[in-house]
């Protein structure tokens, strides 16, 4: 049984992470911490856990942390937890800067703890199978991802999300797009990005395989223009990747399974988890480069 601390009190923390932790037969939800102590107490009561008003106290009482917080709040907590020897089950994006992501990666490397970052669809069996098949086929020269969402409608669960309003689709759903593309096309070497209507980020990325991908991302699309497509083009033809089951609780349950498996073999030098903090850091680097490209009007090379 792995003891978890849940960091966050919002919709995702309760309806996805908290629900999956409570239901998992090998997880014990010990406590909840949030920036608003009243919300932490209320959520802890609903989940049958204890509220905490101190980050380090909750870290000290658990084996692992699960985080559903804005990325700039998540990263320093993740670093502290890793330094304390706690395993990490984090959300995407890992951080809002590569420098912050690097500090988490360094802490994990120094302590040997297990890490899994919850790129939601990467824990969906249909998506996992399609990506494995795409990798096996090879020969992909380009990709196009369109993610036109509309989350700020009055009454929606994320309509009041301050960090999403500031950082938009590039940072919120961009990680989902990149989590599908990087395993197939390889790391990104340079990025050009433009900001368009409806807070849309248009991203053009060159991968080290030579392939080029196009991403169109927004959280503020007109309700009549919602669209989600993930398409690869190459020698094998055109491949439409599945969108996934749309069951984040089941997917988070699988993420818990995979963290447990990683923790059992932590420090043994085995293969890295495909969605560990190192992979999540690479996603952050691409997003940061795209943001810089928009700000400065130039192509940005990645280190």
N, C-alpha and C positions, 0 to 999 in steps of 0.2 A: 504494500500500500504506500503510495507516494502522497505526502502531505503538500497541499498547494495553498498559496496565498493569492487572492485575486486583487489586482490593482485596477480600479476603475469602477464607476457606479452608473454608467449610462446604459442605453438600450442594448448595445452590443455586449457589454459586460454581463448584463442579466440574462438576456434572451439567448445568447449564443454560448459564451464562455462559461458563465455560471451554470446554466442549464446542463451543459455537457459535463462539467466537473462533478456536479451533484449526481448525475446519472451514471457516471463511470464506475465500474466495479473495483477498479484498482486505484482510484483517486479519492482523497479525503480533502474536502474544502475546509480549511482551518479558519480562515479569516478574510475580511475584506477591508481594504484601505481606499479612501478617496479623498480628493481635494476638499470636498464638502463633508465634514464629519456627520452631519445629519443624514445625508444621502447614504453614506457608508453604513450607518447604523440601520437604516431602513432596509437596505439591500441585504445586509448580513442577516437580519431577522427573517426576511423572505426566503433566504437560501439555507437557513439553519446553521449559520456560521457566526463567528464573533467579529464585531467591528474593532478596527484598530485605528488609532489616531497618529501612530508613528510608523514611518516606513521601515526603519531598521528593526523595530520590534516584531513586525510581521515577518520580515525576512528571516529573523533569528528563529522563528517558531516553525519554519516549514522546510521542505526539501526542494521545492521548486516554486517559481512564480509564474502566474499567467497575467498578462497585461492587456488591458483594453483602455488605453489612454492616448491622448494626442502624441504624435511621435517625438516632439521635443520634450515632453514629460517622461515618456517611456524610456528613452535612451539612458539618462543618468540613473534611473532606478534599476534598469537592467545591468548596467555596469556595477553598481553597488552590490546587487544580488550575486552576480558572477564572482566578484571579489570575495564575497562571503561563502563561496562554494555551493551556491544554489543553482539548480538547473533552470533553463529559461524556455518558456513557451510564450513567444512574443507575437505582436501583431505587425502588419505591414502599414506604412513603411517603417523600417527599423528606426530611422531618425530623419531629420530634415537637413542635415549636412553630412558630408562624407567624413568630416573630422569627428563628429559625434559618433557615427557608426564605427569608425576605426577604434574608438576607445572601448566600445562594447566588444568588438572582435578581439582586441588585445587582452581584455579581461578574461574572455572565454579561453583564449589560447594559453594564458598564464596559469589558469586554474584547472583546465581540463574538464570543465562542466559540459553537459550536453546542452545543445540549443536547437530549437525548432521555431521557425517563423511561419505564422499562419497566413500563407497566400491561399485563400480559401479554396479555389478550384484545383490547386495542386494536390489536394487531399480528396478529390472526387475520383472514384475509380474509372469512370468513363474518360475523364480528361487525362488521367495518368496513362491509361492504355493508349489513347490517341497520340500522346506525346512520345511514348515509347515506339509506336509504329512509325511516327514521322522521323524520329532519330534513326531508326533502322533503315528506312527508305533512303534518306540522304538526298543530296542533289538539289536542295532548295535554294533558289536564287533571290527570292523576295517574299515579303509578307505584308499583309495589310490587316490592321486591327482598328475597328470602329467601336467605340464605347460611348454612346450618347445617352446619358442618364439624366434624370431630373429629380433631385432629392430635396429641393428646398420648398416644395409645395407645402402650404400650411397644413399642419397636422401630421406630416411625415416624421418618422423616428429620428431623422438626421437634419431636420429643417433648422434646428438651432445650433448645429455644430459649427462653432466659431473657427476652428482650424481648417475645416473643409471650405468654408466661405473664403478664407484668405488664400489658401493654397490650391484649391480647386481640383479639377479632375486629374491634372498632371500628377499630383502627389497622392490622391486617394485611389483612383482606379488605374493610373499608370503602372503601379506595381503589379496589378493583376495581368495587364497586357505583357509586361516584360517577363513575368514569371513563366509565361507560356513560350515566349520567343527565345529567350536566352538558352534554354536547354537544347533547342533545335538548331538555331543559327549561330550560336556562340557569343562570346563577349562582344560588347559594343566598343568600337574604337573612336568614333566621332559622331557628333550629334548636331543637327540644325533644327531649330524650332521657332515657330511663329505663333503668336496669340491671335485668335480669330474671334468672330462673333459668338455670342452666347458663352463667353469665357472658355472657348475651345482652345486646347493646345494641339497644334499640328506638328508632329515630331517626325523627323527623317533621321534614321540611324543606320550607320554602316557597321556591319559586324566583321569580326576578324576572319570569318569564312569567305568574305567577299559579298555576302548577301546584304541587301538593303531592305529595311522595314519601314513602314509608314504607320504611324499611330495617330488617331484622331480621338481626343479625349475631352469630355465635358461632363459636369454634374448639373448643368443648367440648360439642357436642351429644351426646346419647345415640346410640350406634351404630345404634339402630333409628329415629332421627329425622333422618337426613341428608337435606338438601333444598337444591337450588339452582334458583331461579326468578327471572326478570327480565321484568317485565310492564309494558307501557304501556297506559293507558286514555284514550280521547278520541273525537273526532268520527269518526275512521276505524275505531273499534271497539276491539278488544283485540288487542294485538300482543305475542306472546311472543318475546323476543330470544333468540338462540341462546347456548348456553353456551360454544361455541368447540371447537376441535379437540382440546384437551388436549395439544398438542405444544409445550411451552415452548421447546425448543431451536430449532425452526423459527421460532417467533415472535421469539426473540431474534436469530436470523439476519436477519430482516426489520428489526428495530430497528437492527442494525449497518448494513444497507443505507441506512436512512433517516438515520442519523447521518452517514454518508459523504456523502450527497446534501446534507444541511444544511451540512456543513463546506465543501463546494465553493463554496457561495454565502454563507458567513458574512460578515456585515458589509455585505451589499449592500442591506439594508433590505427584503427580500422578506417574504412572509407567514410568521408564526410557525408552527413545527411544532405540530400539535394536542396533542402530549404533551410540550411543553417544560417547563422549570422554572417558568415562569409559571403554566401550567395546574396543575402539581403543587403549587405554592404555594396555589392556590385550594382544592385538595382538602385540604391540611393545615389551612387555615383552618376548613373545615367540620368536620373531625374534632376540632379543638381546641375549637370551639364546642359540639359534642355532648358532649365530655368535661366541659366547664365546666357545661353544663346538668345533667348527671348529678350533679355534685358540689354544685351550689348549688340544685337543684330549681327552675329557672326557664327561661324561654325566652331564648335568647341571640341578639341581632342581630349580623350580620356587618358589618364595616366596608366 
